[in-house]
């Protein structure tokens, strides 16, 4: 299993395997045909309330990450399709945020990797 991230707004953003948009809203200025996605995991994105509260403020990053992880844990069906893709092969999480270090794809990548590692340990 390989998980990577790529910014949707950057032309030629590197990607490997299945391409999954992990934002609740479609990226501004990008036509749906131009993004070449395998899945739009809208329900795996942070809730509207959490997204608005965070507002891409790095000062809120730690609280955002904790609260987003709580949302993911409370709604496992939202990530089931994404986990299934990860079990099959490489996945690139596509996001629109300009801040590459403080965005939901960072938290989601780590959360997915932890779930997959737990599955491997349980075998």
C-alpha positions in Angstrom: 0.0 0.0 0.0 1.3 3.4 -1.0 -0.4 6.7 -0.2 0.7 10.0 -1.6 -0.7 13.5 -1.9 -1.0 15.9 -4.8 -2.3 19.4 -5.0 -5.1 19.8 -7.6 -4.2 23.3 -8.5 -0.6 22.5 -9.6 -0.3 21.5 -13.2 1.4 18.2 -13.6 1.1 17.3 -9.9 2.7 13.9 -9.5 0.3 11.0 -8.9 0.5 7.3 -8.6 -2.2 4.7 -8.8 -5.8 5.7 -8.1 -6.5 9.4 -7.9 -9.0 10.4 -5.2 -10.2 13.9 -4.5 -10.6 14.3 -0.7 -12.2 17.7 -0.5 -15.9 18.3 0.3 -16.0 21.1 -2.3 -14.9 20.8 -5.9 -11.7 22.8 -6.5 -12.3 26.3 -7.9 -11.3 26.9 -11.5 -10.8 23.2 -12.4 -13.1 21.4 -14.8 -14.2 18.0 -13.7 -12.8 16.5 -16.9 -9.3 18.0 -16.2 -8.8 16.3 -12.8 -9.0 12.7 -14.1 -10.2 11.1 -10.8 -11.0 7.5 -9.9 -13.1 8.6 -6.9 -14.4 11.8 -5.2 -14.4 10.8 -1.5 -16.5 13.8 -0.5 -17.9 12.1 2.6 -14.4 11.4 3.8 -13.6 15.1 3.9 -14.0 17.2 7.1 -17.5 18.4 7.9 -18.5 21.8 6.6 -18.5 23.1 10.2 -15.0 21.8 10.9 -13.7 23.0 7.5 -15.0 26.5 8.2 -13.7 26.6 11.8 -10.2 25.6 10.6 -10.1 28.1 7.8 -6.6 26.9 6.9 -5.2 28.6 10.0 -2.0 26.9 11.0 -2.6 28.0 14.6 -5.6 25.7 14.7 -3.8 22.8 13.0 -3.4 20.5 16.1 -7.1 20.9 17.1 -8.2 20.5 13.5 -6.3 17.2 13.1 -7.7 15.8 16.3 -11.3 16.8 15.5 -11.0 15.5 12.0 -9.7 12.1 13.2 -12.7 12.0 15.6 -15.0 12.6 12.6 -13.3 9.8 10.6 -13.5 7.3 13.5 -17.2 8.2 14.0 -18.1 7.6 10.3 -16.1 4.5 9.1 -18.5 4.0 6.1 -17.3 7.3 4.7 -13.8 5.9 4.1 -14.6 2.3 3.2 -14.3 2.9 -0.6 -11.1 4.7 -0.1 -9.7 2.0 2.2 -10.7 -0.6 -0.5 -8.7 1.3 -3.1 -5.7 1.5 -0.7 -5.8 -2.3 -0.3 -5.7 -2.8 -4.1 -2.6 -0.6 -4.8 -1.1 2.9 -4.7 -3.5 5.9 -4.1 -2.9 9.6 -4.6 -5.0 11.9 -2.4 -5.9 15.0 -4.4 -6.6 18.2 -2.5 -7.0 21.9 -3.3 -5.6 23.7 -0.3 -2.6 25.9 -1.0 -0.9 25.0 2.3 0.6 21.5 1.6 1.5 20.9 5.2 -1.7 21.9 6.9 -4.7 20.3 5.1 -7.1 17.5 5.4 -5.2 15.2 3.0 -2.2 15.1 5.5 -4.5 13.9 8.3 -6.4 11.5 6.1 -3.2 10.0 4.7 -1.9 9.3 8.2 -5.3 8.0 9.4 -5.6 5.6 6.4 -2.1 4.3 6.9 -2.8 3.6 10.6 -6.0 1.7 9.7 -4.2 -0.4 7.1 -1.3 -1.1 9.5 -3.9 -2.3 12.1 -5.4 -4.6 9.5 -2.0 -6.1 8.7 -1.3 -6.7 12.4 -4.7 -8.4 12.9 -3.9 -11.0 10.2 
